[in-house]
Amino acid sequence: MITLNDFLMVSVVLFCIGLYIILAKRNAIQVLIGIELMLNAAILNLVAFGRFDRANNAGQVFALFAIVLAAATTAVALAIVLNVYRRYKTIDPDQINQLKD
Amino acid sequence: MVRKNKKLKTNLIKALSHTDAQTVSFAIWAVALPFVAFAVNLLLLFRSRIAALVSTAAILASLILAVKVFFAVWNAPVIHAQTVWFTVGTAKVPLGILLNNLSALMLLLVPVIALPVHIYSIAYMKDDNGYSRYFRYLSLFCFSMLGLVVVDNLVLLYAFWELVGFSSYLLIGFWFTRQSAVLANKKAFIMNRIGDIGLLTAIVILFTQYGTFDISALFGADGLVPLSTMAAGMWAGPHSAMPEVWQYVAFGGIFLAVAAKSAQFPLHTWLPDAMEGPTSVSALIHAATMVAAGVFLLGRVYPLFNATELTILAVVGCFTAFMAATIALTQNDLKRILAYSTISQLGFMVLAMGVGAYASSLFHLVTHAFFKCLLFLVAGIVIHQMKHIKEDNNLDIDPQNILHMGGLRKKLPLTFIITLIGALALIGLPLTSGYLSKDGILIQAFVWAESKGAVFSIIPYVALLTSWLTAFYVARLVVKVFFGDFRLQKVNPHIHIHIGDGNWLYKAPLLLLAACSLFPLFSKSPVFYEDAWIYKSFLPSNFLARENIYHTIVPVLVNILAVVVIYAAFAIYGRRNSWSFPQRGLLYRLSYNEWYIDRFYNPVVVKAVLLFSRLLYAFDRKVVDGLVDSLAGAGIALSKITDWFDRYIVDGFLHLVTSVVQTIGNFARRFQSGKVQYYLYSMLLVVAVVFIFKLIWT
């Protein structure tokens, strides 16, 4: 029997993998992938907790919204990455340190 | 100076009657005129030949004024004009002139001697490069000497005393390119300095005792010094007293001053060397006037001396006279012989002061000035002619050496006759002035010795012997120079000789001085010195009439033996030219080497002084400088410590603070690296920490 805990465990593992990717990868695309993984961990939580909703399937609906938003965010983020590449001729986050000013 | 004189003059003469005031202003102008000549020559006629005329005119005017002063003052009441020069505390230093018999006589004597010397110098120095400089110095000397004799206080006396020494220094070193002249003037100056220190000491002691510098207040007829007594170890003046020893110190100071200026043993050795100056200078300064300043000083301060001190003066004078006469016997340098004869005659004057023959001493001073000046001027002519011969024939000889001369009486007839007069006066034969003054000294020395006791009778006998020695060396000099054959011509038969007595500039001074060397100027009677007017004026009363047997015996004895001695000298040097004294004996060497006095001074005194100076120098270098250096070293060490402290403690603390701040800053800076992932990482860390804390606390 698959319990809520199992879902949460998977979610935590996904979140941690995503977090690791965000922190460790030297490629902005891969960082985006990490972000997607973390979003998916959150969405998985929404779906898993949705079983205990008072209203029916509110979690699933909220998950659908989140997926759409994630897709939009990714599109925007990829556009940003493309622009960053154009400007800096690299997409390694380590090399782009203009934020410090 | 002139303006100052004028102003002072008006101050000086306020209190005097009209005629006295005129006399005082004459005296002041007589002193000031040579200085005016000096100033004019220095400022306007620096290289001009007119300088000689200016100086001569000044001394002529001085002479005229001095004659007027002399007739106003001689045997008249003393004229004393005084004003306050400056005040130190309560002590007033006066400025003024004192005209009594002594100063009037000296005031007259100096220009009388100086005028012929000036005239002679116009001819004698005419080819010299330093013609103008010579007359400048000569005027300065005349001013100093005239000032010295008229001033009325010891401070001014000291100032003029120094000036006289300084102008003498300038004139001895007149030919300053000669090494020997430079050495001679240095020697004269240093020896005179020794005397100056003595005079200064004496002046300071007198001032401490009596509180005044005024000569007439100190040494006048009822002055402070004659009223002083010496009893029970104390030297008591009317208002003050001090231990007796100071009186002797003051005497010692005066004696040193006299010995240095008047060339008495042991400070006489500068005078023979001073002959490096021009001969006319030797005639004026180192024979007639400046060297008499010591005797003049004795005359001024005469009441200071007690019986013991007078005896010391007599002994020293007698010894000096004898020593110098023995040295003069063997010298070959014409001027050196005359220099030693000057020392010898000065010894006679000091001896006369010592035996109480005050009047005779001053009388001898005057007569000696004339005939010694005359002899030096003659020597100048002879040397000048010898120099001509030397230059005409390119000979390598010393023109002053009498061994080269001989037979000059045919070449220089007038010079010869005049020399004879001077020589006879120096020997002291009758009809000359020298006879009058010198026999006076000898007779009074005998009378004095008789009153003192048997031991002291050696002094007049030595003096008597000295006067025979004088006769001998003078005869030797005259014979070697003027009689026999001309030795230079004998050795070099082909030399050309064109010499003569010279023009009137040479002749006139000689004739004038020769006339003054004979008896009529001084006395009606050629044989009795008591009749001489100078002598009579200086006597306190009519003491010492012709009561004593010595008055007859001594002159007769002196003169008969002197004639014998002169004949002996003539026989030795004139006729038998080949024969002379053995030149190896101890006595000969003693005399020829001038009693080895310089040979003693150079290694002993000079070396000792130099050694002492070197010791002081070493002390200065090692101890004084060492102290300063070690202080400096300590300063350096201290500053090094301070430097270290500053560098490592003060700066170290600051560096520590800054490095802490830097470390913190560097640490904090890392969070602001601008890298997205790093920001995220930091955020995660903070969140994790917050959670961990939350877990721990709950």
Interface residues (C-beta under 8 A of the other chain):
Chain A: L19 I22 L23 A24 V31 P93 D94 I96 N97 Q98 L99 K100 D101
Chain B: Q672 S673 G674 K675 V676 Q677 Y679 L680 Y681 L684
